[in-house]
Each structure stands twice: as structure tokens, then as C-alpha cells.
Amino acid sequence: MGSFWICWCLAILINSSLGLSQNRHFYKWEVEYMYWSPDCVEGVVMAINGQFPGPTIRARAGDTLHIELTNKLHTEGVVIHWHGITQKGTPWADGTASISQCVINPGETFVYRFQVDRPGTYFYHGHYGMQRSAGLYGSLIVDVAKGEKEPFHYDGEFNLLLSDWWHSSVHEQGVGLYSKPFRWPGEPKSLLINGRGQYNCSLAAHYSTGSSTSQCKLTRAEQCAPQVLRVLPNKTYRIRVASATALSAFNLAIGNHKMVMVEADGNYVQPFAVDDMDIYSGESYSVLLTTNQAPSNNYWVSVSVRGREPRTPQGLAILNYLPTTASKLPESPPPVAPLWNNYTYSKLFTSKIVALMGSLPPPPTYYRRIVLLNTQNYINGFKKWAVNNISLLLPSTPYLGSIKYGLNGAFEQTSPPDDYPMDYDVMVQASNQNATYGSGVYMLKLNSTVDVILQNANALEKNMSEIHPWHLHGHDFWVLGYGEGKFTAKDDRSFNLKNPPLRNTAVIFPYGWTALRFVADNPGVWAFHCHIEPHLHMGMGAVFAEGVHLVGKIPSEALTCGLTAKMFLNNNNH
């Protein structure tokens, strides 16, 4: 206990010397279900303190957050993951059920206490079952430390949290995913911007039909009316965008306006202008928008589905030029998104994202390389997703406590494979479509450089390969490159080692590969998984562990389940 607090105090002294503000922010949150109308159709959402989406947290780099979370759900546990926050020194606060902590049971309270050490655009969300699909998410904005400046100028800012929405409950969806025959929940009913959307109602319909928008019955106007971004002419605004979607990839555009990309996943990028941008689940960006269009008009902000055949209308918000009234609909229809399966367009966009000049380059070589083959499989007739033929099955005892205290029976001790059979043809259906469950861990050498090659393949259906956005907890990684087909050692030559972007989420395109590099310098146990909620629920993930022996005293409430609970009971009895 003492050594942990000595390290904590040293960190505070070091940060103070760097000019970080060291403010503390205290929150008391209660998670519960409530009735709400996100898309004008009333249903049940998961809310925090009666708010959907949850409250926005705003702090400065170096500040400490103290969130006292009480589970007011009657029949299920809950945890919250702070997406993009590295949790250095506080791995038990990462908010991953069965990995970093036990679930918070009904009526119980857990205190998340951690430092936000880097400025950027982040968010938080549920990380147990399908609770992100139920609406458990909110924004987390970290400003630069006091006395510091951003490397770009802006006059004001907006925050856009993107999500998708279903009318069936997450419990019903989960049962379908675990059923035989398999029952897919289908495409979302609506797309939400800051928790607001319109089901079965296109506000832009009159552009093609000549009809009015009276068909849109915004009976819950305060809950589902389009978000309005009020701006002044000839100003520059920072728009922070984060995607908490459960399934969908989006294309974001603002009518008649260009956007200049300046930040990705909390890291500065070399600025470049775009007419529209792709954003995958788990990603966040900042773009600069200059209000240089006719001030007598308003303009659509639109999100459209990418990577899946769209069966959901666009999500819409309004860019409102003051003093024009926000009720005046834009004169032009919403921007037309690129064709949903135009992956060439998407790859051109991702290739433009490079680190800001002067950023830290990656280590030139790796210590260990792990190749992860993403496949769809069957286990005992149930449809699953697998990585190197193993579908992740999380144990009842969190890995962090199990490894820290040597509970070898808590999870599978055999390490998952670092590669897959080289004769596997990623372009066709697998000859053997069966996989196995596994709970093993990739044990990484502390401070070593690790390469991860994400390899996409054909799914169960012929000519079918899906987009997968992968998110790493506890670290950022350099995205060294993307490629077509099967990765080989020759592809190393194409890696960008000069200015690759630092990210925490990266996409693998259909039938392609994505190369990542990170330094395993954060003692703890960390999830690495597809950020599509059903895919993770069906086993598409892996677990990394490094330097767990250096982790300080873990709060007992993060441990008291499964074998660790028995251990604590036995110790107390003696």
C-alpha cells in the first residue's frame, strides 16, 4: 500500500513541475433504466442521474476524476470504461468486467479514481454485456493543462457524440446472439447525434417529394428534436466527434462546408481538409470548421451508414447561422454520402491521417509480433467470432486480481497462439469452420515493443468479409499501415515509420490487414477487441497482460467475485 502511494505522490510532484493543474473533480452517479424517446419512439434507456446520454465530463490534463458510481439497476451488474484514458497506475479503474474489476452489483457503489493525463476528445461507456447498446455512454473532454495551448486556433467548440439505436431491448438482442438458430438484431432503427434522432421520419424528405416535414411528429421535441449548433459567421469552431455506436460505421458531413482534421483519438495529426469523414465505432476526432457560407441559410450536419448496406436513414443535426432562426430548414438537401461499400474512398481517407510534425516516432523494430486472424465460426452449432480460432470467453474472476495474486485456476493458463496456420486462405470460406472457447492471456514483456497484425478473412458466408474497428485499452498504438489480402513479411517494407498516427482504435478493411505497434509500458491487464458490440459479445477479443507484479494495491471491491472472493473470505476467516 505504502509503495503505491509513494509512486502516486511522486507522479503528482512530477506533474506539478510540468505545470499540470492537479484539480480534482468529484461526481456522484446513479445508473438506472428510465423511459425516454431518443428517436421520438418511447422506450427504455440506460441513464446516469436521469440523463441520456450521460453527463459530459470536462477536465484539464493532469486532473484527477473521482466518480462514485452506484448501481440502481435491479437485476444486473454494471461497469463503465473510460475510453482512451490509459489508466497508468490505476488499471483497476479501466472499467472492464472480468478483466480489470468485478461487476458492480445492484445496490453497490464503486469509486473510479484516476488521472486524465493527456488532452483530447474521449468518451465513456458501459463495458458489461450489451449495455453500450442500451445507451450507457457519455462524453469525456480533456482540455490542455493550464498555461498550455493547442497547436491550432478556434473561437468556439461543439461536441458530437454519435450512436445508433434499436427498439428491441439489449436483453432480447443478447438472447438472439446466443441462440441456435442465430438471430441477428438487424440494422439500427435510427442514428443519433447527441442522443437525438428521428425514427421513420426524414426531415429532408421534402427535397425529393415536395412534401412538408409535418410527417415528422416530434411529440417528444425536447428529447428527439435535432441538435442545433449555433454559430456566428466568419468564425472557426472546433467540432469534437466521438463514435459510441454499437454496430455502425458512419460518414459525417456538413453541407457546403469543409472540415480540417486536427486530432484523432487524443493525438494531434497533421492538418488536412476534407469534405466528409469516416468514423468507426470507438474512434474520436476533432475538426475545425470555418463559417464562411451565406449567413442567411442554415446547413445540415449528417451522418450516414458506411461499411454495411444502409437500411437506416441519415442522422441529422442543424448548423444554425445566427441570427437566422434555427427553425428555418436548410435550402439544400443533406450531403450525399459515398457509396457504403466504396472502400477505396475509405482507405484514401485513413491514409491521410498522419502524426503532427514533430511527434514521437515509433520504435524502429519490434520485440514480439502477434498476428490475429479474425474469423466467424461455429462452436457446438452456435455462431461465434474468433481470433486465431479462439472465441474469447471471459472468466468469473477478473484477470487483474487473478494474475496479481497467483490464482492459476481462474483462467486458462495456456497462452493463445501468436499466429495462425500459414496455409489458411483468407479470401475464401474456411475448410474447417469450427472454433473453440478460450480464456488465455497474452503475457507481454514489460517495456517491450509489440507488433500486432490484424488480419481479416472471409466470414461464414461466401464472398463476405466485414469491417472491424479494434480498440486497445491502456495504450495508444502507432498505425504502421494497411494492406490488401494476406499479410506477409514482405509487407514490412510498406510500413510508415516516419509519421504514423498514434491511435487507440483502428479499422481492418474487408479481406485486408492493419499493422499496429505499441510499447507494453503500462502494468496491468488490458482488453483488445473489436468495438462492434455484438462482435465482442460473440467472442471477438483478446487480453494482454504486462508487469502485473508492479501494480499497486487493488481495491477490494474490484476483486470480490469468483475465486478472489473465496480467497478474501478464507483470509478473513483465518
TADA-V858017 format. One line per field, one symbol per residue. ss: DSSP state (A for helix, B for strand, O for the rest). phi: phi as a letter, one per 30 degrees, with the letter a starting at -180 (. if undefined). burial: 1 if it has 24 or more other ideal C-beta (glycine too) atoms within 12 Angstrom, else 0. A space follows every 50 residues. Layout:
# TADA-V858017
ss = ???
phi = ???
burial = ???
This chain:
# TADA-V858017
ss = OAAAAAAAAAAAAAAAAOOOOOOBBBBBBBBBBBBBOOOOOOBBBBBBOO BOOOOOBBBBOOBBBBBBBBBOOOOOOBOBBBBOOOOOOOAAAOOOBOOO BOOBOOOOBBBBBBBBOOOBBBBBBBOOOOOOOOOOBBBBBBBOOOOOOO OOOOOBBBBBBBBBBOOOOAAAAAAAAOOOOOOOOOOOOBBBBOOBOOOO OOOOOAAAAOOOAAAOOOOOAAAAOOOBBBBOOOOBBBBBBBBOOOOOBB BBBBOOOOBBBBBBOOBBBBBBBBOBBBBOOOOBBBBBBBOOOOOOOBBB BBBBBBOOOOOOOOBBBBBBBOOOOOOOOOOOOOOOOOOOOOAAAAAAAA AOOBBOOOOOOOOOOOOBBBBBBBBBBBBOOBBBBBBOOBBBOOOOOOAA AAAAOOOAAAOOOOOOOOOOOOOOOOOOOOOOOBOBBBOOOBBBOOOOBB BBBBBBOOOOOOOOOOOBBBBBOOOOBBBBBBBBOOOOAAAAAAOOOOOB OBBOBBBBOOOBBBBBBBBOOOOBBBBBBBOOAAAAAOOOBBBBBBOAAA OOOOOAAAOOOAAAAAAAAAAAAO
phi = .dddddddddddddddddjddidcccbccbcadadabebicdacbcbchi cbededcbbcejdccbccccdcdcbadabbccdjddhdibddcdibdicc addddeicbbccbacccbdlcbabadbbicddddjdaacbccdddejcbd dacacabbbcccabbccddddddddddccbddbddidddaccchibabdh acdcdddcciddcdddcddcedcbdedccdbcdhbcbccdbbccedbdcb ccbbeibcbcdbbbhibdbdeacbdabdbcejdbbbbcbcdcceddccbd cbbbdbibddbbdecbbbdcddcedddddedcddeddeeecddedddddd dddbdeejddddedbccbcbccdcbcbcbhicdbcbbhibcdbdddceee dddeciddddadddddddabedddcdcbdddcccbbdabdbddcdeidcc cbcdcdbdddddhbbcdbdcccdiacbdddlbaciddbeddedddccdbd ddbcbbccdehbbbcbbbcdcbelbbdbadddeddddcjdabbcbahddc ddddedddcdaidddddddddddc
burial = 00000001001100100001111010101111110111111011111100 11111111111111111111111001111111111111111111111111 11111001011111111111111111111111111111111111100001 01010011111111111111101101110000001011111111111110 11110000000010010101001111111010001111111111111111 11111111111111111111110111111111111111111010001111 11111111010111111111100100001100111011010010111011 00111100000100010111111111111001111111111111111111 11111010011000010001000101000100101111111111000111 11111111110000111111111111111111110110001000111011 11111111111111111111111111111111111111111111111100 110110111111111011000000
